[in-house]
Amino acid sequence: MWSVSVPVADQDAALTFPTGVLGCELRTDVEVWPDARLVEVVPRGSNEELVLLPPDSEIPVAIRLGTSDAQHALDKVREAGVTLHNEELVRMEGVPAMLSHTGPDGNGLVYFEETDEPR
């Protein structure tokens, strides 16, 4: 599974186009921590997500990729010498283990551990 985040000026206003015009479903709308709201929409019948984030969000604007083993992904990224945004896996209740880094061309990338639990 993968997702792409898009910077938006107003998360509430930004929901109108994908849900009202494109027919996407709102999958997630949660405050991850104070002032960090995660809003995800999904085209009907798909698992690929569009994440709507304010440009100043502490949640990184990035491409998100699923992995079966987040620790292995972290080890491989560390070995490659790329810029890690976290030295250890990020683990929060109700959220899959994840890591965040900047790719060689400066793009934000997040790997999250896929689980059997439905999202």
N, CA, C and O atoms as a printed pandas DataFrame, in Angstrom:
     atom_number atom_name residue_name chain_id  residue_number  x_coord  y_coord  z_coord
0              1         N          MET        A               1    0.843   -1.168    0.000
1              2        CA          MET        A               1    0.000    0.000    0.000
2              3         C          MET        A               1    0.890    1.233    0.000
3              4         O          MET        A               1    2.018    1.195    0.491
4              5         N          TRP        A               2    0.382    2.311   -0.547
5              6        CA          TRP        A               2    1.121    3.574   -0.559
6              7         C          TRP        A               2    0.150    4.723   -0.417
7              8         O          TRP        A               2   -1.056    4.574   -0.613
8              9         N          SER        A               3    0.705    5.880   -0.069
9             10        CA          SER        A               3   -0.094    7.097   -0.020
10            11         C          SER        A               3    0.809    8.276   -0.339
11            12         O          SER        A               3    2.033    8.192   -0.231
12            13         N          VAL        A               4    0.195    9.353   -0.726
13            14        CA          VAL        A               4    0.911   10.580   -1.039
14            15         C          VAL        A               4    0.262   11.694   -0.243
15            16         O          VAL        A               4   -0.963   11.806   -0.204
16            17         N          SER        A               5    1.080   12.517    0.392
17            18        CA          SER        A               5    0.511   13.670    1.091
18            19         C          SER        A               5    0.614   14.911    0.225
19            20         O          SER        A               5    1.548   15.081   -0.558
20            21         N          VAL        A               6   -0.375   15.766    0.392
21            22        CA          VAL        A               6   -0.485   16.983   -0.392
22            23         C          VAL        A               6   -0.662   18.142    0.587
23            24         O          VAL        A               6   -1.527   18.082    1.461
24            25         N          PRO        A               7    0.145   19.194    0.451
25            26        CA          PRO        A               7   -0.061   20.346    1.333
26            27         C          PRO        A               7   -1.315   21.117    0.938
27            28         O          PRO        A               7   -1.528   21.417   -0.237
28            29         N          VAL        A               8   -2.143   21.435    1.933
29            30        CA          VAL        A               8   -3.374   22.186    1.700
30            31         C          VAL        A               8   -3.473   23.315    2.725
31            32         O          VAL        A               8   -3.040   23.161    3.867
32            33         N          ALA        A               9   -4.039   24.441    2.316
33            34        CA          ALA        A               9   -4.150   25.602    3.204
34            35         C          ALA        A               9   -5.165   25.366    4.324
35            36         O          ALA        A               9   -4.975   25.843    5.443
36            37         N          ASP        A              10   -6.239   24.633    4.029
37            38        CA          ASP        A              10   -7.320   24.418    4.988
38            39         C          ASP        A              10   -7.822   22.985    4.799
39            40         O          ASP        A              10   -8.407   22.660    3.766
40            41         N          GLN        A              11   -7.592   22.136    5.792
41            42        CA          GLN        A              11   -7.962   20.730    5.656
42            43         C          GLN        A              11   -9.460   20.534    5.466
43            44         O          GLN        A              11   -9.869   19.694    4.665
44            45         N          ASP        A              12  -10.284   21.289    6.182
45            46        CA          ASP        A              12  -11.730   21.136    6.038
46            47         C          ASP        A              12  -12.173   21.510    4.627
47            48         O          ASP        A              12  -12.931   20.774    3.995
48            49         N          ALA        A              13  -11.707   22.641    4.140
49            50        CA          ALA        A              13  -12.071   23.076    2.783
50            51         C          ALA        A              13  -11.518   22.116    1.740
51            52         O          ALA        A              13  -12.163   21.869    0.721
52            53         N          ALA        A              14  -10.336   21.573    1.985
53            54        CA          ALA        A              14   -9.697   20.679    1.015
54            55         C          ALA        A              14  -10.431   19.348    0.876
55            56         O          ALA        A              14  -10.251   18.655   -0.125
56            57         N          LEU        A              15  -11.242   18.982    1.840
57            58        CA          LEU        A              15  -12.011   17.727    1.754
58            59         C          LEU        A              15  -13.118   17.798    0.703
59            60         O          LEU        A              15  -13.542   16.763    0.188
60            61         N          THR        A              16  -13.579   18.969    0.387
61            62        CA          THR        A              16  -14.707   19.137   -0.528
62            63         C          THR        A              16  -14.455   18.530   -1.898
63            64         O          THR        A              16  -15.315   17.818   -2.417
64            65         N          PHE        A              17  -13.309   18.788   -2.493
65            66        CA          PHE        A              17  -13.044   18.298   -3.846
66            67         C          PHE        A              17  -12.928   16.772   -3.907
67            68         O          PHE        A              17  -13.654   16.151   -4.683
68            69         N          PRO        A              18  -12.040   16.137   -3.117
69            70        CA          PRO        A              18  -11.933   14.679   -3.264
70            71         C          PRO        A              18  -13.190   13.923   -2.830
71            72         O          PRO        A              18  -13.529   12.904   -3.432
72            73         N          THR        A              19  -13.887   14.407   -1.792
73            74        CA          THR        A              19  -15.073   13.675   -1.341
74            75         C          THR        A              19  -16.322   14.057   -2.131
75            76         O          THR        A              19  -17.135   13.190   -2.453
76            77         N          GLY        A              20  -16.485   15.332   -2.444
77            78        CA          GLY        A              20  -17.688   15.787   -3.125
78            79         C          GLY        A              20  -17.656   15.636   -4.628
79            80         O          GLY        A              20  -18.678   15.329   -5.241
80            81         N          VAL        A              21  -16.492   15.847   -5.239
81            82        CA          VAL        A              21  -16.379   15.801   -6.694
82            83         C          VAL        A              21  -15.835   14.458   -7.180
83            84         O          VAL        A              21  -16.385   13.855   -8.102
84            85         N          LEU        A              22  -14.756   13.997   -6.558
85            86        CA          LEU        A              22  -14.110   12.753   -7.017
86            87         C          LEU        A              22  -14.725   11.489   -6.427
87            88         O          LEU        A              22  -14.431   10.388   -6.893
88            89         N          GLY        A              23  -15.569   11.627   -5.415
89            90        CA          GLY        A              23  -16.223   10.463   -4.814
90            91         C          GLY        A              23  -15.351    9.675   -3.860
91            92         O          GLY        A              23  -15.640    8.512   -3.577
92            93         N          CYS        A              24  -14.289   10.287   -3.360
93            94        CA          CYS        A              24  -13.419    9.596   -2.398
94            95         C          CYS        A              24  -14.125    9.470   -1.051
95            96         O          CYS        A              24  -15.037   10.233   -0.733
96            97         N          GLU        A              25  -13.683    8.492   -0.272
97            98        CA          GLU        A              25  -14.204    8.291    1.072
98            99         C          GLU        A              25  -13.214    8.862    2.073
99           100         O          GLU        A              25  -12.002    8.739    1.897
100          101         N          LEU        A              26  -13.728    9.480    3.113
101          102        CA          LEU        A              26  -12.883    9.930    4.214
102          103         C          LEU        A              26  -12.516    8.705    5.031
103          104         O          LEU        A              26  -13.394    8.058    5.601
104          105         N          ARG        A              27  -11.233    8.375    5.096
105          106        CA          ARG        A              27  -10.794    7.191    5.836
106          107         C          ARG        A              27  -10.347    7.562    7.240
107          108         O          ARG        A              27  -10.677    6.865    8.199
108          109         N          THR        A              28   -9.601    8.649    7.371
109          110        CA          THR        A              28   -9.039    9.025    8.668
110          111         C          THR        A              28   -9.155   10.528    8.854
111          112         O          THR        A              28   -8.860   11.302    7.944
112          113         N          ASP        A              29   -9.581   10.926   10.021
113          114        CA          ASP        A              29   -9.567   12.331   10.413
114          115         C          ASP        A              29   -9.326   12.325   11.916
115          116         O          ASP        A              29  -10.263   12.196   12.704
116          117         N          VAL        A              30   -8.074   12.465   12.304
117          118        CA          VAL        A              30   -7.704   12.310   13.700
118          119         C          VAL        A              30   -6.584   13.285   14.065
119          120         O          VAL        A              30   -5.707   13.581   13.253
120          121         N          GLU        A              31   -6.634   13.769   15.287
121          122        CA          GLU        A              31   -5.537   14.587   15.795
122          123         C          GLU        A              31   -4.509   13.622   16.373
123          124         O          GLU        A              31   -4.737   13.019   17.422
124          125         N          VAL        A              32   -3.380   13.478   15.687
125          126        CA          VAL        A              32   -2.340   12.527   16.081
126          127         C          VAL        A              32   -1.698   12.972   17.388
127          128         O          VAL        A              32   -1.448   12.154   18.273
128          129         N          TRP        A              33   -1.435   14.246   17.505
129          130        CA          TRP        A              33   -1.000   14.906   18.730
130          131         C          TRP        A              33   -1.475   16.342   18.609
131          132         O          TRP        A              33   -1.931   16.726   17.532
132          133         N          PRO        A              34   -1.395   17.162   19.660
133          134        CA          PRO        A              34   -1.936   18.525   19.572
134          135         C          PRO        A              34   -1.410   19.284   18.344
135          136         O          PRO        A              34   -0.206   19.336   18.093
136          137         N          ASP        A              35   -2.333   19.861   17.600
137          138        CA          ASP        A              35   -2.047   20.647   16.395
138          139         C          ASP        A              35   -1.444   19.832   15.257
139          140         O          ASP        A              35   -0.804   20.394   14.368
140          141         N          ALA        A              36   -1.637   18.527   15.273
141          142        CA          ALA        A              36   -1.174   17.663   14.172
142          143         C          ALA        A              36   -2.340   16.773   13.754
143          144         O          ALA        A              36   -2.519   15.678   14.287
144          145         N          ARG        A              37   -3.128   17.250   12.798
145          146        CA          ARG        A              37   -4.321   16.545   12.323
146          147         C          ARG        A              37   -3.979   15.774   11.056
147          148         O          ARG        A              37   -3.416   16.330   10.112
148          149         N          LEU        A              38   -4.320   14.502   11.042
149          150        CA          LEU        A              38   -4.095   13.631    9.895
150          151         C          LEU        A              38   -5.437   13.380    9.212
151          152         O          LEU        A              38   -6.350   12.820    9.819
152          153         N          VAL        A              39   -5.556   13.797    7.944
153          154        CA          VAL        A              39   -6.778   13.608    7.167
154          155         C          VAL        A              39   -6.418   12.795    5.933
155          156         O          VAL        A              39   -5.588   13.218    5.128
156          157         N          GLU        A              40   -7.043   11.622    5.779
157          158        CA          GLU        A              40   -6.779   10.737    4.641
158          159         C          GLU        A              40   -8.077   10.461    3.894
159          160         O          GLU        A              40   -9.105   10.173    4.506
160          161         N          VAL        A              41   -8.023   10.551    2.572
161          162        CA          VAL        A              41   -9.147   10.177    1.727
162          163         C          VAL        A              41   -8.691    9.088    0.768
163          164         O          VAL        A              41   -7.515    9.001    0.415
164          165         N          VAL        A              42   -9.646    8.258    0.352
165          166        CA          VAL        A              42   -9.340    7.101   -0.482
166          167         C          VAL        A              42  -10.369    7.005   -1.605
167          168         O          VAL        A              42  -11.570    7.112   -1.354
168          169         N          PRO        A              43   -9.909    6.805   -2.846
169          170        CA          PRO        A              43  -10.886    6.539   -3.908
170          171         C          PRO        A              43  -11.675    5.273   -3.566
171          172         O          PRO        A              43  -11.108    4.314   -3.041
172          173         N          ARG        A              44  -12.967    5.264   -3.858
173          174        CA          ARG        A              44  -13.797    4.081   -3.550
174          175         C          ARG        A              44  -13.191    2.832   -4.188
175          176         O          ARG        A              44  -12.818    2.833   -5.361
176          177         N          GLY        A              45  -13.103    1.762   -3.383
177          178        CA          GLY        A              45  -12.585    0.486   -3.855
178          179         C          GLY        A              45  -11.070    0.411   -3.901
179          180         O          GLY        A              45  -10.522   -0.562   -4.419
180          181         N          SER        A              46  -10.386    1.402   -3.378
181          182        CA          SER        A              46   -8.926    1.439   -3.436
182          183         C          SER        A              46   -8.345    1.468   -2.031
183          184         O          SER        A              46   -9.044    1.801   -1.074
184          185         N          ASN        A              47   -7.071    1.122   -1.903
185          186        CA          ASN        A              47   -6.363    1.253   -0.642
186          187         C          ASN        A              47   -5.334    2.369   -0.682
187          188         O          ASN        A              47   -4.720    2.682    0.338
188          189         N          GLU        A              48   -5.139    2.975   -1.852
189          190        CA          GLU        A              48   -4.166    4.055   -1.969
190          191         C          GLU        A              48   -4.782    5.326   -1.412
191          192         O          GLU        A              48   -5.928    5.657   -1.715
192          193         N          GLU        A              49   -4.011    6.038   -0.592
193          194        CA          GLU        A              49   -4.542    7.173    0.148
194          195         C          GLU        A              49   -3.952    8.489   -0.321
195          196         O          GLU        A              49   -2.821    8.550   -0.803
196          197         N          LEU        A              50   -4.736    9.529   -0.169
197          198        CA          LEU        A              50   -4.297   10.897   -0.362
198          199         C          LEU        A              50   -4.390   11.554    1.015
199          200         O          LEU        A              50   -5.466   11.612    1.610
200          201         N          VAL        A              51   -3.260   12.046    1.514
201          202        CA          VAL        A              51   -3.193   12.635    2.847
202          203         C          VAL        A              51   -3.171   14.151    2.692
203          204         O          VAL        A              51   -2.296   14.697    2.020
204          205         N          LEU        A              52   -4.122   14.824    3.306
205          206        CA          LEU        A              52   -4.243   16.276    3.205
206          207         C          LEU        A              52   -3.644   16.907    4.457
207          208         O          LEU        A              52   -4.180   16.753    5.554
208          209         N          LEU        A              53   -2.527   17.619    4.288
209          210        CA          LEU        A              53   -1.805   18.197    5.421
210          211         C          LEU        A              53   -1.540   19.678    5.209
211          212         O          LEU        A              53   -1.254   20.109    4.092
212          213         N          PRO        A              54   -1.635   20.463    6.286
213          214        CA          PRO        A              54   -1.211   21.854    6.151
214          215         C          PRO        A              54    0.299   21.894    5.910
215          216         O          PRO        A              54    1.028   21.040    6.415
216          217         N          PRO        A              55    0.772   22.878    5.144
217          218        CA          PRO        A              55    2.195   22.916    4.809
218          219         C          PRO        A              55    3.111   23.061    6.024
219          220         O          PRO        A              55    4.287   22.706    5.951
220          221         N          ASP        A              56    2.586   23.580    7.143
221          222        CA          ASP        A              56    3.407   23.741    8.342
222          223         C          ASP        A              56    3.198   22.608    9.348
223          224         O          ASP        A              56    3.581   22.741   10.511
224          225         N          SER        A              57    2.605   21.512    8.922
225          226        CA          SER        A              57    2.327   20.382    9.802
226          227         C          SER        A              57    3.608   19.717   10.273
227          228         O          SER        A              57    4.599   19.662    9.544
228          229         N          GLU        A              58    3.575   19.208   11.509
229          230        CA          GLU        A              58    4.692   18.402   12.000
230          231         C          GLU        A              58    4.677   17.011   11.368
231          232         O          GLU        A              58    5.688   16.309   11.401
232          233         N          ILE        A              59    3.555   16.609   10.799
233          234        CA          ILE        A              59    3.484   15.356   10.057
234          235         C          ILE        A              59    4.118   15.633    8.699
235          236         O          ILE        A              59    3.708   16.571    8.015
236          237         N          PRO        A              60    5.101   14.848    8.296
237          238        CA          PRO        A              60    5.815   15.181    7.064
238          239         C          PRO        A              60    4.978   15.027    5.799
239          240         O          PRO        A              60    4.253   14.047    5.630
240          241         N          VAL        A              61    5.092   16.015    4.915
241          242        CA          VAL        A              61    4.537   15.899    3.576
242          243         C          VAL        A              61    5.471   14.954    2.842
243          244         O          VAL        A              61    6.643   15.272    2.638
244          245         N          ALA        A              62    4.967   13.797    2.443
245          246        CA          ALA        A              62    5.844   12.750    1.930
246          247         C          ALA        A              62    5.070   11.723    1.134
247          248         O          ALA        A              62    3.839   11.709    1.127
248          249         N          ILE        A              63    5.804   10.879    0.477
249          250        CA          ILE        A              63    5.249    9.661   -0.109
250          251         C          ILE        A              63    5.348    8.604    0.978
251          252         O          ILE        A              63    6.401    8.447    1.596
252          253         N          ARG        A              64    4.272    7.883    1.215
253          254        CA          ARG        A              64    4.255    6.853    2.251
254          255         C          ARG        A              64    4.166    5.486    1.597
255          256         O          ARG        A              64    3.312    5.242    0.744
256          257         N          LEU        A              65    5.053    4.607    2.006
257          258        CA          LEU        A              65    5.122    3.264    1.439
258          259         C          LEU        A              65    4.984    2.232    2.542
259          260         O          LEU        A              65    5.561    2.388    3.618
260          261         N          GLY        A              66    4.230    1.184    2.284
261          262        CA          GLY        A              66    4.093    0.102    3.243
262          263         C          GLY        A              66    5.261   -0.861    3.144
263          264         O          GLY        A              66    5.837   -1.044    2.071
264          265         N          THR        A              67    5.606   -1.475    4.265
265          266        CA          THR        A              67    6.650   -2.486    4.315
266          267         C          THR        A              67    6.226   -3.559    5.307
267          268         O          THR        A              67    5.512   -3.273    6.269
268          269         N          SER        A              68    6.657   -4.776    5.081
269          270        CA          SER        A              68    6.320   -5.855    6.011
270          271         C          SER        A              68    7.215   -5.833    7.242
271          272         O          SER        A              68    6.892   -6.462    8.250
272          273         N          ASP        A              69    8.342   -5.113    7.176
273          274        CA          ASP        A              69    9.303   -5.086    8.280
274          275         C          ASP        A              69    9.927   -3.698    8.383
275          276         O          ASP        A              69   10.918   -3.406    7.714
276          277         N          ALA        A              70    9.347   -2.849    9.221
277          278        CA          ALA        A              70    9.825   -1.466    9.351
278          279         C          ALA        A              70   11.241   -1.406    9.910
279          280         O          ALA        A              70   12.013   -0.533    9.514
280          281         N          GLN        A              71   11.603   -2.308   10.819
281          282        CA          GLN        A              71   12.967   -2.292   11.378
282          283         C          GLN        A              71   13.992   -2.602   10.295
283          284         O          GLN        A              71   15.048   -1.971   10.239
284          285         N          HIS        A              72   13.688   -3.560    9.442
285          286        CA          HIS        A              72   14.595   -3.881    8.330
286          287         C          HIS        A              72   14.731   -2.678    7.392
287          288         O          HIS        A              72   15.833   -2.358    6.948
288          289         N          ALA        A              73   13.608   -2.012    7.091
289          290        CA          ALA        A              73   13.654   -0.827    6.228
290          291         C          ALA        A              73   14.510    0.263    6.866
291          292         O          ALA        A              73   15.300    0.909    6.177
292          293         N          LEU        A              74   14.364    0.473    8.168
293          294        CA          LEU        A              74   15.168    1.475    8.872
294          295         C          LEU        A              74   16.649    1.124    8.783
295          296         O          LEU        A              74   17.480    1.992    8.515
296          297         N          ASP        A              75   16.979   -0.137    9.006
297          298        CA          ASP        A              75   18.380   -0.562    8.939
298          299         C          ASP        A              75   18.966   -0.334    7.547
299          300         O          ASP        A              75   20.098    0.135    7.423
300          301         N          LYS        A              76   18.212   -0.658    6.505
301          302        CA          LYS        A              76   18.703   -0.479    5.128
302          303         C          LYS        A              76   18.884    0.998    4.785
303          304         O          LYS        A              76   19.868    1.370    4.145
304          305         N          VAL        A              77   17.946    1.835    5.205
305          306        CA          VAL        A              77   18.046    3.268    4.947
306          307         C          VAL        A              77   19.242    3.843    5.693
307          308         O          VAL        A              77   19.992    4.651    5.144
308          309         N          ARG        A              78   19.422    3.425    6.949
309          310        CA          ARG        A              78   20.565    3.899    7.738
310          311         C          ARG        A              78   21.876    3.499    7.061
311          312         O          ARG        A              78   22.792    4.316    6.960
312          313         N          GLU        A              79   21.973    2.255    6.599
313          314        CA          GLU        A              79   23.183    1.778    5.919
314          315         C          GLU        A              79   23.476    2.576    4.649
315          316         O          GLU        A              79   24.636    2.759    4.280
316          317         N          ALA        A              80   22.424    3.049    3.984
317          318        CA          ALA        A              80   22.603    3.803    2.738
318          319         C          ALA        A              80   23.079    5.231    2.996
319          320         O          ALA        A              80   23.483    5.929    2.066
320          321         N          GLY        A              81   23.035    5.666    4.256
321          322        CA          GLY        A              81   23.543    6.976    4.604
322          323         C          GLY        A              81   22.627    8.143    4.284
323          324         O          GLY        A              81   23.083    9.285    4.221
324          325         N          VAL        A              82   21.337    7.876    4.079
325          326        CA          VAL        A              82   20.418    8.984    3.796
326          327         C          VAL        A              82   20.033    9.685    5.105
327          328         O          VAL        A              82   20.285    9.165    6.192
328          329         N          THR        A              83   19.435   10.844    4.993
329          330        CA          THR        A              83   19.062   11.638    6.157
330          331         C          THR        A              83   17.804   11.067    6.806
331          332         O          THR        A              83   16.716   11.120    6.232
332          333         N          LEU        A              84   17.967   10.527    8.001
333          334        CA          LEU        A              84   16.835   10.005    8.767
334          335         C          LEU        A              84   16.207   11.126    9.574
335          336         O          LEU        A              84   16.915   11.986   10.097
336          337         N          HIS        A              85   14.886   11.127    9.680
337          338        CA          HIS        A              85   14.194   12.108   10.509
338          339         C          HIS        A              85   13.990   11.564   11.913
339          340         O          HIS        A              85   13.632   12.314   12.821
340          341         N          ASN        A              86   14.211   10.284   12.102
341          342        CA          ASN        A              86   14.115    9.657   13.414
342          343         C          ASN        A              86   15.143    8.529   13.465
343          344         O          ASN        A              86   15.271    7.749   12.521
344          345         N          GLU        A              87   15.873    8.453   14.575
345          346        CA          GLU        A              87   16.924    7.443   14.704
346          347         C          GLU        A              87   16.378    6.047   14.985
347          348         O          GLU        A              87   17.004    5.046   14.638
348          349         N          GLU        A              88   15.230    5.992   15.603
349          350        CA          GLU        A              88   14.567    4.722   15.907
350          351         C          GLU        A              88   13.179    4.748   15.269
351          352         O          GLU        A              88   12.702    5.799   14.841
352          353         N          LEU        A              89   12.544    3.590   15.210
353          354        CA          LEU        A              89   11.175    3.539   14.686
354          355         C          LEU        A              89   10.250    4.384   15.546
355          356         O          LEU        A              89   10.370    4.411   16.770
356          357         N          VAL        A              90    9.336    5.066   14.896
357          358        CA          VAL        A              90    8.309    5.819   15.610
358          359         C          VAL        A              90    7.199    4.836   15.935
359          360         O          VAL        A              90    6.676    4.154   15.054
360          361         N          ARG        A              91    6.848    4.774   17.203
361          362        CA          ARG        A              91    5.789    3.870   17.648
362          363         C          ARG        A              91    4.802    4.660   18.497
363          364         O          ARG        A              91    5.165    5.208   19.538
364          365         N          MET        A              92    3.553    4.715   18.047
365          366        CA          MET        A              92    2.493    5.389   18.787
366          367         C          MET        A              92    1.299    4.446   18.830
367          368         O          MET        A              92    1.075    3.664   17.907
368          369         N          GLU        A              93    0.549    4.530   19.897
369          370        CA          GLU        A              93   -0.615    3.664   20.051
370          371         C          GLU        A              93   -1.586    3.858   18.886
371          372         O          GLU        A              93   -1.938    4.987   18.542
372          373         N          GLY        A              94   -2.010    2.752   18.288
373          374        CA          GLY        A              94   -2.976    2.781   17.208
374          375         C          GLY        A              94   -2.422    3.134   15.846
375          376         O          GLY        A              94   -3.177    3.244   14.880
376          377         N          VAL        A              95   -1.104    3.315   15.752
377          378        CA          VAL        A              95   -0.446    3.693   14.503
378          379         C          VAL        A              95    0.641    2.671   14.220
379          380         O          VAL        A              95    1.356    2.281   15.143
380          381         N          PRO        A              96    0.794    2.220   12.976
381          382        CA          PRO        A              96    1.850    1.245   12.695
382          383         C          PRO        A              96    3.241    1.849   12.890
383          384         O          PRO        A              96    3.434    3.056   12.742
384          385         N          ALA        A              97    4.203    0.993   13.225
385          386        CA          ALA        A              97    5.598    1.433   13.351
386          387         C          ALA        A              97    6.019    2.075   12.038
387          388         O          ALA        A              97    5.668    1.595   10.960
388          389         N          MET        A              98    6.787    3.182   12.140
389          390        CA          MET        A              98    7.170    3.878   10.911
390          391         C          MET        A              98    8.512    4.567   11.069
391          392         O          MET        A              98    9.021    4.746   12.175
392          393         N          LEU        A              99    9.071    4.947    9.924
393          394        CA          LEU        A              99   10.281    5.745    9.885
394          395         C          LEU        A              99   10.127    6.772    8.789
395          396         O          LEU        A              99    9.362    6.585    7.844
396          397         N          SER        A             100   10.865    7.861    8.927
397          398        CA          SER        A             100   10.767    8.954    7.975
398          399         C          SER        A             100   12.171    9.374    7.582
399          400         O          SER        A             100   13.062    9.453    8.428
400          401         N          HIS        A             101   12.370    9.643    6.296
401          402        CA          HIS        A             101   13.686   10.076    5.832
402          403         C          HIS        A             101   13.543   10.906    4.568
403          404         O          HIS        A             101   12.468   10.991    3.974
404          405         N          THR        A             102   14.638   11.507    4.176
405          406        CA          THR        A             102   14.691   12.277    2.941
406          407         C          THR        A             102   15.471   11.479    1.918
407          408         O          THR        A             102   16.595   11.055    2.186
408          409         N          GLY        A             103   14.889   11.271    0.748
409          410        CA          GLY        A             103   15.560   10.527   -0.308
410          411         C          GLY        A             103   16.681   11.343   -0.935
411          412         O          GLY        A             103   16.845   12.521   -0.620
412          413         N          PRO        A             104   17.449   10.720   -1.818
413          414        CA          PRO        A             104   18.602   11.378   -2.428
414          415         C          PRO        A             104   18.265   12.683   -3.167
415          416         O          PRO        A             104   19.125   13.554   -3.296
416          417         N          ASP        A             105   17.028   12.823   -3.650
417          418        CA          ASP        A             105   16.646   14.039   -4.364
418          419         C          ASP        A             105   15.900   15.033   -3.487
419          420         O          ASP        A             105   15.325   16.001   -3.986
420          421         N          GLY        A             106   15.907   14.791   -2.171
421          422        CA          GLY        A             106   15.278   15.718   -1.238
422          423         C          GLY        A             106   13.811   15.487   -0.980
423          424         O          GLY        A             106   13.175   16.296   -0.304
424          425         N          ASN        A             107   13.250   14.407   -1.496
425          426        CA          ASN        A             107   11.835   14.105   -1.290
426          427         C          ASN        A             107   11.626   13.379    0.032
427          428         O          ASN        A             107   12.416   12.513    0.407
428          429         N          GLY        A             108   10.556   13.740    0.735
429          430        CA          GLY        A             108   10.217   13.064    1.974
430          431         C          GLY        A             108    9.627   11.692    1.702
431          432         O          GLY        A             108    8.753   11.538    0.850
432          433         N          LEU        A             109   10.109   10.705    2.427
433          434        CA          LEU        A             109    9.614    9.333    2.308
434          435         C          LEU        A             109    9.333    8.783    3.699
435          436         O          LEU        A             109   10.121    8.983    4.623
436          437         N          VAL        A             110    8.223    8.100    3.843
437          438        CA          VAL        A             110    7.855    7.460    5.094
438          439         C          VAL        A             110    7.572    5.995    4.787
439          440         O          VAL        A             110    6.841    5.681    3.847
440          441         N          TYR        A             111    8.152    5.103    5.579
441          442        CA          TYR        A             111    7.823    3.682    5.502
442          443         C          TYR        A             111    7.014    3.347    6.743
443          444         O          TYR        A             111    7.412    3.688    7.857
444          445         N          PHE        A             112    5.895    2.689    6.561
445          446        CA          PHE        A             112    5.128    2.233    7.703
446          447         C          PHE        A             112    4.896    0.740    7.577
447          448         O          PHE        A             112    4.725    0.204    6.482
448          449         N          GLU        A             113    4.896    0.079    8.736
449          450        CA          GLU        A             113    4.762   -1.373    8.758
450          451         C          GLU        A             113    3.305   -1.743    8.536
451          452         O          GLU        A             113    2.427   -1.357    9.307
452          453         N          GLU        A             114    3.065   -2.492    7.478
453          454        CA          GLU        A             114    1.702   -2.938    7.185
454          455         C          GLU        A             114    1.341   -4.071    8.136
455          456         O          GLU        A             114    2.167   -4.926    8.455
456          457         N          THR        A             115    0.104   -4.057    8.577
457          458        CA          THR        A             115   -0.385   -5.101    9.463
458          459         C          THR        A             115   -1.604   -5.746    8.814
459          460         O          THR        A             115   -2.091   -5.289    7.779
460          461         N          ASP        A             116   -2.076   -6.795    9.428
461          462        CA          ASP        A             116   -3.268   -7.463    8.926
462          463         C          ASP        A             116   -4.549   -6.736    9.350
463          464         O          ASP        A             116   -5.640   -7.062    8.883
464          465         N          GLU        A             117   -4.401   -5.744   10.244
465          466        CA          GLU        A             117   -5.567   -5.013   10.721
466          467         C          GLU        A             117   -6.070   -4.099    9.609
467          468         O          GLU        A             117   -5.271   -3.421    8.962
468          469         N          PRO        A             118   -7.376   -4.068    9.377
469          470        CA          PRO        A             118   -7.915   -3.175    8.349
470          471         C          PRO        A             118   -7.721   -1.719    8.744
471          472         O          PRO        A             118   -7.792   -1.359    9.920
472          473         N          ARG        A             119   -7.470   -0.882    7.724
473          474        CA          ARG        A             119   -7.319    0.561    7.977
474          475         C          ARG        A             119   -8.597    1.252    7.607
475          476         O          ARG        A             119   -8.700    2.472    7.737
